[in-house]
Amino acid sequence: MIKVGLYSEDRTLHTLLSSALGKDFEILLESDEDGMNLIRAAGDCDVMILDLNSNHNSLQDRIGCTQRLIETQVPAVIMADDGLRSTAFELVRSGAFGYCRRPPSIRDLKTMLSRAFENSTLKQQLQTVQQQLDVPASCDQLIGSSPQMQRVYQLIHRVTNLNASVLVTGESGTGKELIARAIHNLGSRSSRPFVAVSCGAIPETLIEAELFGHEKGAFTGTVGAREGYFELAADGTLFLDEIGDLSLFTQVKLLRVLQQMEFNRLGSSKLTPLRARLIFATHQNLGKLVAEGKFRQDLFYRINVMQIESPPLQEHPEDIPRIARHFLRKYGQQYQKPMDDIEPRAIALLQSHRWPGNVRELENVIQRAIILSLDKTIHAEDLSMTIEEAEADLGDIDDVVDIGDYHPAGSFERQLRDYKVRLAVSAVRENNGNKTLAARSLCISRAYLHRLIRLEEPDAAFEPLRDVESA
């Protein structure tokens, strides 16, 4: 049975709904906000019906109470007559589950209440699973338990409810938008819109109109007024990806918005307050762009209040098996080809690859492997040519071991081996013990670097290495 809290002054409406909705619904009537909060706190309310029509309270008071109830964790359905339809739609945009006309269609109302209850139940189940997996709530799309990912989770939790700008940096394909969504979902704006914009995908001639909106006739070709992304985000979150691709002209416009906390549509002098929380992202080095005169320094300071770096996949290879199995389940279902697992040799192959395309590349590789697999397990031979190149690195590693074991001191092969070892040692030192960066500087896999370092002689002319992992 679904427990429905009815916020209304109309007892006739309560009687009608109690009879018409049937035995699958229990209707509890409350005429004031405090009463609704009491039944909600007592767990006697799975879904709320919020009636905007009132004979006693002013419309503004009614809207204020309704807005506060919407912000709770209980899904809400707005009920209003045709005269308040636009107000009801505004409340839906603010986070209500849906709108129902007054007097209601009982069939439509039943469907809406059932969907609201199912949606709420699924969210609760997801939160329970997340807690069991020790993954921060609403970070469910971010996968990994490595120190690097734990650091990301900690920073996300620190900034969720701060109305400060956040800059997410990292290589392409590392999940910067997922970090932005996690910040939004964890905060008080989670029921509000999340609007993602790729600045690099919008032509320079249109970017200003897309961001700020325009009035009818603002420029050639406009047939009507249009809201921009700043207005569409409303009280939610606006995520501006690839902020480094903005031109200097657009940067000036954006800087003014951040300074004044207001903007105007093209073709209008009316100023609109900035209500959205802004999160920025880039794969570029903005500090370098500032030095080159391609990015405004004052804008850089405005957007870089708090920075979260999304780590490259090769810096936390211990998370690769879990991420790969996530994609295995996802695309196995999507392609209607259920998969069981990934064999150990294939996992080793995945972990030895450098992943220049990061998680996005891994996702692509797993998709192709599912298609190529002849059974329900991913084997090493099912992986793409990109991964087979990493397997060649493993062959090189075996060659190095053979040289160390079977070639005498002074031979050409032994001298070649020693030279490779010294290069590896020197690269690790130059990168302050960071093996991932050292391997990258030598254009070899991290696994190959490890094997070279293990061949270091105890009496070598250089001091032993510290086993420092990437931070």
Secondary structure, 3 states (H helix, E strand, C coil): CEEEEEECCCHHHHHHHHHHCCCCEEEEEECCHHHHHHHHHCCCCCEEEEECCCCCCCHHHHHHHHHHHHCCCCCEEEEECHHHHHHHHHHHHCCCCEEEECCCCHHHHHHHHHHHHHHHHHHHHHHHHHHHCCCCCCCCCCCCCCHHHHHHHHHHHHHCCCCCCEEEECCCCCCHHHHHHHHHHHCCCCCCCEEEEEHHHCCCCCHHHHHHCECCCCCCCCCCCECCHHHHHCCCEEEEECHHHCCHHHHHHHHHHHHHCEECCECCCCCEECCCEEEEEECCCHHHHHHCCCCCHHHHHHHCCEEEECCCHHHCHHHHHHHHHHHHHHHHHHCCCCCCEECHHHHHHHHHCCCCCHHHHHHHHHHHHHHHCCCCEECHHHCCHHHHHHHHHHHHHHHHHHHHHHCCCCCHHHHHHHHHHHHHHHHHHHCCCCHHHHHHHHCCCHHHHHHHHHCCCCCCCCCCCCCCCCC
